Amino acid sequence: MFIFDAHLDLAMNALEWNRDLRWSISQIRQSESGMSDKPDRGNNTVSFDAMRRGNIGLCVATQIARYVRPESDLPGWNSPEQAWAQTQGQLSWYREMERLGHLKQITDVDGLRNHLQHWETDPDQQPIGYVLSLEGADSLVTLEHLEIAYESGLRAVGPAHYGPGTYAHGTDSQGGIGSRGKELLKKMEELNIILDATHLCDESFWEAMDQFNGPIWASHNNCRKFVNHNRQFSDDQIRELIGRGAVIGMALDAWMMVPNWKRGISTPASMHASLRQTVDNIDHICQIAGNADHVGIGTDLDGAFGKEQTPMEIDTIADLQKLPDMLKAKGYESPDINGIMSLNFIRFLERSWS
């Protein structure tokens, strides 16, 4: 089954983890044997080959670079200009992968439909399509930088990541979007850039909903009903997103799937972290919506974690193909399963870009 993954940090893995995604999963794991500078060394799950084996022909691929103030404990860059430069290095990597035929940037409806048609006809010969997204907007030094990014193909922006940011407050912080956040949202609306509500803290989320009238999605977010943490969406937030026509992508980071996860201590087996929890999150959103039109897949696989912190059934991203049968066993029929695995996000893009 064709899969659209709404959140993959491909360039971050290439440039900060120094992973050549043209290699196989086993080659990358072998190259990282004995390394301990990152928590997921030797446990990677994403490569171009694995994406192809999983029929993941389209994804949302990120740029990410956090600006941190001197008093912050979070890792990041010491100036917005340095963060901007990092995102431009990531953009350069995407461009090089395009030049070599591994990726193809999708920026409009015609490009989307052409890519899907070509992939269906001859997937082995087609590059993997990607929609460019910015996770955390702190690297946007000015709104002129947003215009430059749009011209380079940027089509979605999440205003915040972790902690307090320039334009909004993110996970594990509290506060609103402020004047700069409102200016950012206004410019995004003018450019028809998708607002990614993922990572917004509650106050910033609701202020953004009040301020922004353009297209909204949540690329990788689960339900607070199952893990009571501010990183997750409450039922009221889910209802708001449904009312705005959003699609919510299910993340496969185990700490967002089972309560009381302890990083570096818990294991998928010890915590019974399974794709069953993913199905439960999907079903919860469908029950709130009364249909299966507002949920999709946004794995965040290898987003600074690997198979040590994913569902037990996931060895590589190709194992996403296990989900359709699990959804069928839950009682979902083929049209809804196709929607969840890809078509809901594809239809969202068609509506937003038409």
C-alpha positions in Angstrom: 0.0 0.0 0.0 1.2 3.5 -0.9 2.3 5.5 2.2 2.6 9.2 2.9 4.8 9.9 6.0 4.1 13.4 7.1 7.2 13.9 9.2 10.8 12.7 8.6 14.0 14.6 9.6 16.0 13.4 6.6 18.4 16.3 6.3 19.1 16.3 10.0 20.1 12.7 9.9 22.3 13.3 6.9 24.1 16.4 8.2 24.1 16.1 12.0 24.1 12.3 12.4 26.3 12.0 9.3 24.2 9.2 7.8 24.3 8.6 4.1 20.6 7.7 3.5 21.6 6.1 0.2 23.1 3.3 2.2 21.1 0.3 3.4 19.9 0.2 7.0 22.4 -2.5 7.8 25.3 -0.5 6.3 24.4 2.5 8.4 24.1 0.5 11.5 27.4 -1.2 10.9 29.1 2.1 10.3 27.8 3.3 13.7 29.0 0.3 15.7 30.6 1.4 18.9 29.6 5.1 18.6 27.8 6.7 21.5 27.6 10.4 20.7 23.9 10.1 19.8 21.3 8.1 21.8 20.2 6.0 18.7 23.5 5.1 17.2 23.2 1.7 15.4 19.5 1.7 15.8 18.5 3.8 12.7 15.3 2.9 10.9 15.2 5.2 7.8 17.0 5.0 4.5 15.9 5.6 0.9 16.1 1.8 0.3 13.9 1.1 3.4 11.4 3.8 2.3 11.2 2.2 -1.1 10.7 -1.3 0.3 7.9 0.2 2.4 6.3 1.9 -0.6 6.7 5.3 1.2 6.8 7.3 -2.0 5.9 10.7 -0.5 6.9 12.4 2.7 7.1 15.7 4.5 10.8 16.3 5.0 12.1 18.9 7.5 14.6 21.6 8.0 15.3 22.0 11.7 17.7 24.3 13.6 16.9 25.7 17.0 18.1 29.1 18.1 18.7 29.0 21.9 19.2 32.0 24.2 22.2 31.8 26.6 20.1 30.9 29.6 18.5 27.8 27.8 19.5 24.3 28.6 18.3 23.1 25.2 20.8 22.2 22.4 20.9 24.6 19.5 22.5 27.5 17.8 23.6 30.7 19.5 22.1 33.1 16.9 19.2 33.0 14.5 21.6 33.6 11.7 23.6 30.5 12.6 20.3 28.5 12.7 19.3 29.9 9.3 22.6 28.9 7.8 22.1 25.3 9.2 18.7 25.1 7.5 20.3 26.3 4.2 22.9 23.5 4.5 20.0 21.1 4.9 18.3 22.6 1.9 21.5 22.1 -0.1 21.5 18.4 0.9 18.0 18.0 -0.4 19.0 19.7 -3.6 21.9 17.3 -4.1 19.7 14.3 -3.5 17.4 15.7 -6.1 20.3 16.2 -8.5 21.2 12.5 -8.0 17.7 11.3 -8.6 16.8 10.1 -5.1 14.3 12.9 -4.1 11.9 15.2 -5.9 10.5 18.3 -4.2 6.7 18.7 -4.5 5.4 22.3 -4.3 2.1 22.4 -6.1 -0.9 20.3 -7.2 0.4 19.5 -10.6 3.7 18.3 -9.2 1.9 16.2 -6.6 -0.4 14.5 -9.2 2.4 13.9 -11.6 4.6 12.4 -8.9 1.8 10.1 -7.8 1.0 9.0 -11.3 4.6 8.3 -12.1 5.2 6.4 -8.8 2.2 4.2 -9.5 3.4 3.4 -13.0 7.0 2.7 -12.2 8.0 3.2 -8.6 11.4 1.6 -8.9 12.5 4.3 -11.3 11.0 7.3 -9.5 12.6 9.6 -6.9 10.8 9.8 -3.5 8.7 12.9 -3.3 9.0 15.3 -0.5 7.2 18.4 0.7 9.6 20.7 2.5 8.7 21.8 6.1 10.4 23.9 8.8 10.2 22.4 12.3 10.5 25.4 14.6 10.7 28.8 13.1 13.5 30.3 15.1 15.8 30.2 12.1 13.7 32.7 10.3 15.7 35.8 11.2 13.1 38.1 9.6 9.9 37.6 7.6 12.0 38.3 4.5 13.7 35.0 5.3 10.3 33.3 5.2 9.7 34.7 1.7 13.2 33.4 0.6 12.3 30.0 2.1 9.0 29.9 0.3 10.7 30.6 -3.0 13.0 27.7 -2.2 10.0 25.4 -1.9 9.1 25.7 1.8 5.4 24.8 2.2 4.8 24.1 5.9 6.0 25.7 9.1 5.8 24.7 12.8 6.3 27.9 14.7 7.8 26.2 17.8 9.7 23.0 18.7 10.8 22.4 22.3 10.9 25.3 24.8 10.2 29.0 24.4 10.9 30.2 20.9 11.0 33.4 18.9 7.5 33.1 17.4 5.7 30.7 19.9 6.1 28.5 22.9 6.6 24.8 22.3 6.7 21.5 24.1 7.5 21.8 27.9 7.0 25.5 28.0 4.2 27.9 28.6 3.2 31.2 26.8 1.5 32.7 23.8 2.7 33.6 20.3 3.2 37.3 21.0 3.5 40.0 18.3 6.2 38.3 16.3 4.2 35.1 16.2 1.2 37.0 15.0 3.2 38.6 12.3 4.6 35.2 11.2 1.2 33.7 11.0 -0.1 36.6 8.9 2.8 36.3 6.4 2.3 32.5 6.3 -1.4 33.0 5.5 -0.4 35.5 2.7 1.9 32.9 1.2 -0.5 30.0 1.8 2.1 28.2 3.9 0.6 25.3 6.0 0.6 25.9 9.7 1.9 22.8 11.5 0.3 22.8 15.0 2.7 20.1 16.3 4.7 21.1 19.3 2.7 24.2 20.1 2.1 24.5 23.9 -1.6 24.8 24.8 -1.6 28.6 25.0 0.2 29.1 21.8 -2.0 26.5 20.1 -5.2 28.3 20.9 -3.8 31.7 20.1 -2.6 30.4 16.7 -6.0 28.9 16.0 -7.5 32.4 16.7 -5.0 34.2 14.5 -4.5 31.9 11.5 -7.1 31.3 8.8 -5.0 29.3 6.3 -4.4 25.5 6.0 -3.5 23.7 9.2 -2.2 20.2 9.9 -0.4 18.4 12.7 2.4 16.4 11.1 3.3 14.2 14.0 1.2 14.2 17.2 -0.7 11.7 19.3 -3.5 11.9 21.8 -3.3 13.1 25.4 -6.0 10.6 26.3 -3.3 7.9 26.3 -0.2 9.8 27.4 -1.0 12.8 29.6 1.7 15.2 28.5 1.6 18.6 26.9 3.3 17.2 23.8 0.0 15.4 23.0 -3.3 16.8 21.9 -6.3 17.1 24.2 -9.7 16.1 22.9 -10.7 19.7 22.6 -7.6 20.4 20.5 -8.4 17.4 18.3 -11.9 18.7 17.8 -10.6 22.2 16.9 -8.3 20.7 14.3 -11.0 18.5 12.8 -13.2 21.6 12.6 -10.4 23.3 10.6 -10.1 20.5 8.2 -6.8 19.3 9.5 -5.1 15.9 9.3 -3.1 14.7 12.3 -0.2 12.4 11.7 0.5 9.6 14.2 4.0 9.6 15.6 5.9 6.4 16.5 8.1 7.8 19.3 7.4 5.3 22.1 7.4 7.8 24.9 4.4 9.4 23.2 2.6 6.1 22.9 2.8 4.6 26.4 2.8 6.4 29.7 5.7 6.6 32.1 8.4 6.0 29.5 11.9 6.7 30.8 14.4 7.6 28.1 17.5 5.4 28.1 15.9 3.0 30.6 12.6 1.8 29.1 12.5 -0.5 26.2 9.7 -1.3 23.7 9.4 -4.8 25.1 9.4 -3.8 28.8 6.7 -1.2 28.1 4.7 -3.2 25.6 5.1 -0.3 23.1 3.3 -1.6 20.0 1.7 -0.5 16.8 -1.5 -1.4 18.6 -1.2 1.9 20.5 -0.9 3.6 17.1 -4.1 2.0 16.0 -5.7 3.1 19.3 -4.6 6.7 18.7 -5.9 6.6 15.1 -9.2 5.1 16.3 -9.6 7.8 19.0 -9.4 10.6 16.5 -11.7 8.8 14.1 -14.3 8.4 16.9 -14.1 12.1 17.8 -14.4 13.0 14.1 -17.1 10.5 13.3 -15.1 9.5 10.2 -11.5 8.5 9.2 -10.7 11.6 7.2 -8.6 13.5 9.7 -5.8 11.1 10.7 -2.7 9.9 8.9 0.9 8.8 9.5 3.7 11.1 10.6 6.2 8.8 12.1 9.1 11.1 13.2 11.2 7.9 12.8 14.9 8.7 13.5 13.9 12.0 14.9 16.7 11.7 17.5 15.6 8.2 18.4 15.8 4.8 16.8 14.4 1.3 17.1 15.3 1.4 20.8 12.3 3.8 21.2 9.8 2.6 18.6 7.0 0.1 18.6 8.2 -3.5 18.9 7.1 -4.3 15.3 9.3 -1.6 13.8 12.8 -2.7 12.7 12.8 -0.3 9.7 10.4 2.2 8.3 9.3 -0.5 5.8 7.4 -2.1 8.6 4.8 0.6 8.4 3.2 -1.9 5.9 2.1 -3.9 9.0 -0.5 -1.2 9.8 -3.1 -1.8 7.1 -3.8 -5.3 8.3 -4.0 -4.1 11.9 -6.5 -1.4 10.9 -8.5 -4.0 9.0 -8.6 -6.2 12.1 -9.8 -3.2 14.0 -12.8 -3.0 11.7 -11.6 -0.4 9.2 -12.4 -0.9 5.5 -10.2 -0.4 2.5 -11.2 3.2 1.6 -10.6 4.4 5.2 -7.3 2.5 5.5 -6.1 4.0 2.2 -7.1 7.4 3.6 -5.2 6.9 6.8 -2.0 5.6 5.1 -1.8 8.3 2.5 -4.9 9.8 0.9 -6.0 12.0 3.8 -2.8 14.0 3.6 -2.8 13.9 -0.2 -6.4 15.3 -0.4 -5.4 17.9 2.2 -2.6 19.2 -0.1 -4.9 19.2 -3.1 -7.4 21.3 -1.2 -4.8 23.6 0.2 -2.9 24.2 -3.0 -5.8 24.5 -5.4 
